[in-house]
Amino acid sequence: MSKIQMTTPLVEMDGDEMTRILWQMIKDELLSPFIDLNTEYYDLGLEYRNETNDQVTIDAAEATMKYKVAVKCATITPNAARMDEYHLKEMYKSPNGTIRAMLDGTVFRAPIVVKGIEPCVRNWKKPITLARHAYGDVYKNTEMVIPGPGKVELVYTAEDGTEKRELVHNFAGPGIAQGMHNLDESISSFAKSCFNYALDTKQDLWFATKDTISKKYDHTFKDIFQEVYEKEYKERFEAAGITYFYTLIDDAVARVMKAEGGFIWACKNYDGDVMSDMVSSAFGSLAMMTSVLVSPHGYFEYEAAHGTVQRHYYKHLKGEETSTNSVATIFAWTGALRKRGELDGNQELMAFADKLETATIATIERGKMTKDLALITTIENPTVLNSREFILAVKENL
């Protein structure tokens, strides 16, 4: 069989631990036999990030700007224990955070719905896509431990030297304080990414913040979304037969629980972080979740929404068998290959991505799955496969 050709490279970002092992298996068994893979490779494994002082992460993001489409393996964000384990020069930032900031992107996460893995919320019939703003707020905060009595103020010094002050609190004793920020430009990019993604996927868009309490910070998000919608998207939404509406975050949470799904829920950075884990867990598993970073500048980065599966990796190093779910990593590849095919007009590549996804879902629905899914499936007497066996079962169906 002649292999499918690629005209433009895909940016490939390798990762860490067990997901790195799965990454290579997926390439060897599910991709390379069928596609003449054309990737520009970047090793975002922690050892090489340390060796390059994390320059490799910046290089990978810049390559994504050049080639438009990237696929990323799960990576380690180091803590104190990792500093010792990997003999790191410094506690490097999250590669995802660095890439998101450089691409000015919004993260869209949606569950992979499979028969036999039933949502905890009975009325959820269709996937709920979480759109998470990927800049600022608590993730770029400044914090201070207040040792004793005194006042904390927010101070803005304009370029001409004039000052604007707001009292945060008069402290009568010890406490804590935190300063956060965001940018109109970033919020506008977030809004445009959400509106574009809703049009691409023909889904309604919800946006929710706490503007009744945060009358300046959160209200600015609400105002910018409404302004962008009215100026650029209202007529296109009406023509597509989809809707956009704003509501309070607590109202959105209540509505989501009673909805049947099939819409995009846009959230600020922290809300999106928390709610995407809630939605994915309620649908079955973080390992059954697609994740794509979409930039209004036309960049796309596909990844698995979960971590590097450290516990399984240590078992693997001891030569013990693991049953690690590779579905989200497979779907990261299919998403990137489909988008690459779409941008290049490569129908063969797009069709292959569809077939690989169908084969992956069919494998599970026929009762062959990894241990994590076997524990929650409604399919009777499932066959529990180890990490490699599951990928080989997918290959057989493919």
Residue pairs with C-beta under 8 A, 6 or more apart in sequence:
1 34
3 33
3 34
3 35
3 36
4 34
4 35
4 36
4 346
4 348
4 349
4 352
5 36
5 346
5 348
6 35
6 36
6 37
6 38
6 340
6 344
6 346
6 349
7 38
7 344
7 346
8 38
8 67
8 340
8 343
8 344
9 38
9 39
9 40
9 67
10 37
10 38
10 39
10 40
10 67
10 69
10 70
10 71
10 336
10 337
10 340
11 39
11 40
11 42
11 60
11 63
11 64
11 67
11 69
11 70
11 71
11 301
12 39
12 40
12 41
12 42
12 70
12 71
13 42
13 44
13 60
13 70
13 71
13 72
13 73
13 75
13 95
14 20
14 23
14 41
14 42
14 43
14 44
14 45
14 73
15 23
15 44
15 45
15 72
15 73
15 74
15 75
15 76
15 308
16 44
16 45
16 46
16 73
16 74
16 75
16 76
16 308
17 74
17 76
17 308
17 309
17 310
17 312
17 313
18 308
18 309
18 310
18 312
18 313
18 316
18 322
18 324
18 387
19 73
19 74
19 304
19 306
19 307
19 308
19 309
19 329
20 45
20 73
20 308
21 313
21 316
21 387
22 324
22 326
22 329
22 387
22 391
23 73
23 329
25 326
25 387
25 388
25 391
26 326
26 329
26 330
26 333
26 391
27 37
29 391
29 392
29 395
30 330
30 333
30 356
30 391
30 394
30 395
30 398
31 37
31 333
33 395
34 352
34 398
35 337
35 349
35 352
40 63
40 67
42 56
42 57
42 59
42 60
42 63
43 56
44 56
44 57
44 60
44 72
44 73
44 75
44 95
45 75
46 75
46 76
46 78
46 82
46 86
46 88
46 92
47 86
48 56
49 56
49 57
49 92
49 95
50 86
50 87
50 88
50 89
50 92
53 89
54 92
54 93
54 95
54 98
57 95
57 98
57 99
58 98
58 102
60 70
60 72
60 99
61 98
61 99
61 102
61 103
62 102
63 70
64 70
64 99
64 103
64 299
64 301
65 102
65 103
65 297
65 299
68 298
68 299
68 300
68 343
69 299
69 300
69 301
69 302
69 336
69 339
69 340
69 343
70 299
70 300
70 301
70 302
70 336
71 301
71 302
71 303
71 332
71 333
71 335
71 336
71 337
72 95
72 96
72 99
72 301
72 302
72 303
72 332
73 303
73 304
73 329
73 332
74 303
74 304
74 306
74 307
74 308
74 309
74 329
75 95
75 96
75 308
76 82
76 308
77 92
77 93
77 94
77 95
77 96
77 97
78 86
78 88
78 91
78 92
79 91
80 91
82 88
82 91
83 91
96 303
97 134
97 139
99 105
99 293
99 301
100 107
100 134
100 135
100 293
101 134
101 135
103 293
103 295
103 297
103 299
103 301
104 135
104 186
104 189
104 295
104 296
104 297
105 134
105 189
105 193
105 293
105 294
105 295
105 299
105 301
106 131
106 132
106 133
106 134
106 189
106 190
106 193
106 194
106 197
106 293
106 294
106 295
107 130
107 131
107 132
107 134
107 272
107 276
107 291
107 292
107 293
107 294
108 129
108 130
108 131
108 132
108 197
108 264
108 291
108 292
108 293
108 294
109 129
109 130
109 132
109 276
109 279
109 280
109 289
109 290
109 291
109 305
110 127
110 128
110 129
110 130
110 289
110 290
111 119
111 127
111 128
111 279
111 280
111 283
111 284
111 288
111 289
111 290
112 127
112 288
112 289
112 290
112 327
112 328
112 331
112 361
113 126
113 127
113 283
114 284
114 288
114 361
114 364
114 365
115 365
116 364
116 365
116 367
116 377
116 378
116 379
117 283
117 284
117 285
117 288
117 364
117 373
117 376
117 377
117 378
118 284
118 378
119 282
119 283
119 284
120 281
120 282
120 283
121 257
121 282
123 258
123 259
123 260
124 259
124 260
124 261
124 282
124 283
125 260
125 261
125 262
126 260
126 261
126 262
127 261
127 262
127 283
128 256
128 259
128 261
128 262
128 263
128 265
128 279
128 283
129 197
129 201
129 203
129 263
129 264
129 265
130 264
130 265
130 267
130 272
130 275
130 276
130 279
131 190
131 193
131 194
131 197
131 205
131 264
131 265
131 266
131 267
131 272
132 267
132 269
132 271
132 272
132 273
132 276
133 186
133 187
133 190
133 266
133 267
133 268
133 269
133 272
134 190
134 269
134 293
135 182
135 183
135 186
135 190
135 269
136 180
136 181
136 182
136 183
136 186
136 269
137 180
137 182
137 268
137 269
137 270
138 178
138 180
138 269
138 270
139 269
139 270
140 180
140 181
141 178
141 179
141 180
142 178
142 179
143 176
143 177
143 178
143 179
144 152
144 176
144 177
144 178
145 174
145 176
146 152
146 171
146 174
146 175
146 176
146 177
147 174
148 171
148 173
148 174
149 171
149 172
149 173
150 170
150 171
151 167
151 168
151 169
151 170
151 171
152 167
152 168
152 169
152 171
152 177
153 165
153 166
153 167
153 168
154 165
154 166
154 168
154 179
155 163
155 164
155 165
156 163
156 164
156 165
157 163
158 164
168 177
169 175
169 177
180 217
182 217
182 220
182 221
184 220
184 224
187 220
187 221
187 224
187 225
188 224
188 228
189 295
189 296
190 266
191 224
191 225
191 228
191 229
192 228
192 232
192 296
193 294
193 295
193 296
194 205
194 207
194 225
194 264
194 266
195 205
195 228
195 229
195 232
195 233
195 237
195 244
196 294
196 296
197 264
197 294
198 204
198 205
198 237
198 242
198 244
198 264
199 233
199 236
199 237
199 240
199 242
201 264
202 240
202 241
202 242
203 242
203 262
203 263
203 264
204 242
204 243
204 244
204 245
204 262
204 263
204 264
205 242
205 243
205 244
205 245
205 263
205 264
205 266
206 244
206 245
206 246
206 247
206 252
206 255
206 263
206 264
206 265
206 266
207 221
207 222
207 225
207 244
207 245
207 246
207 247
207 266
207 267
208 246
208 247
208 248
208 249
208 251
208 252
208 265
208 266
208 267
208 271
209 218
209 219
209 221
209 222
209 248
209 249
209 268
209 271
210 218
210 248
210 249
210 250
211 218
211 219
211 221
211 222
211 248
212 248
218 268
221 268
222 246
225 246
225 266
226 246
229 237
229 244
233 244
234 244
237 243
237 244
247 255
249 267
249 271
252 265
253 275
256 265
256 279
265 275
266 272
267 275
276 289
276 305
277 286
280 286
280 288
280 289
280 305
283 289
284 373
284 376
285 325
285 372
285 373
285 376
286 305
286 306
286 328
287 304
287 306
287 325
287 326
287 327
287 328
287 370
287 372
288 325
288 327
288 328
288 373
289 304
289 305
289 306
289 328
290 302
290 305
290 328
290 331
290 332
290 335
291 302
291 303
291 304
291 305
291 328
291 332
292 300
292 301
292 302
292 303
292 335
293 299
293 300
293 301
293 302
293 303
294 300
300 336
300 339
302 331
302 332
302 333
302 335
302 336
302 339
303 332
304 328
304 329
304 331
304 332
305 328
306 328
309 324
312 322
312 324
312 387
315 321
315 322
316 322
321 386
322 386
322 387
323 370
323 371
323 372
323 384
323 385
323 386
323 387
323 390
324 370
324 387
325 370
325 372
325 373
325 390
326 370
326 387
326 390
326 391
327 360
327 364
330 356
330 357
330 360
330 394
331 357
331 360
333 353
333 356
334 353
334 354
334 356
334 357
335 353
337 349
337 350
337 352
337 353
338 349
338 350
338 353
338 354
340 346
340 349
341 347
341 348
341 349
341 350
341 352
341 353
342 350
355 398
356 394
356 398
359 394
359 395
359 397
359 398
360 394
360 397
362 397
363 369
363 390
363 393
363 394
363 397
364 373
364 377
365 379
366 397
367 379
367 381
367 382
367 383
368 382
368 383
368 385
368 390
368 393
369 377
369 382
369 383
369 384
369 385
369 390
370 384
370 385
370 386
370 387
370 390
371 384
373 382
374 382
374 384
385 393
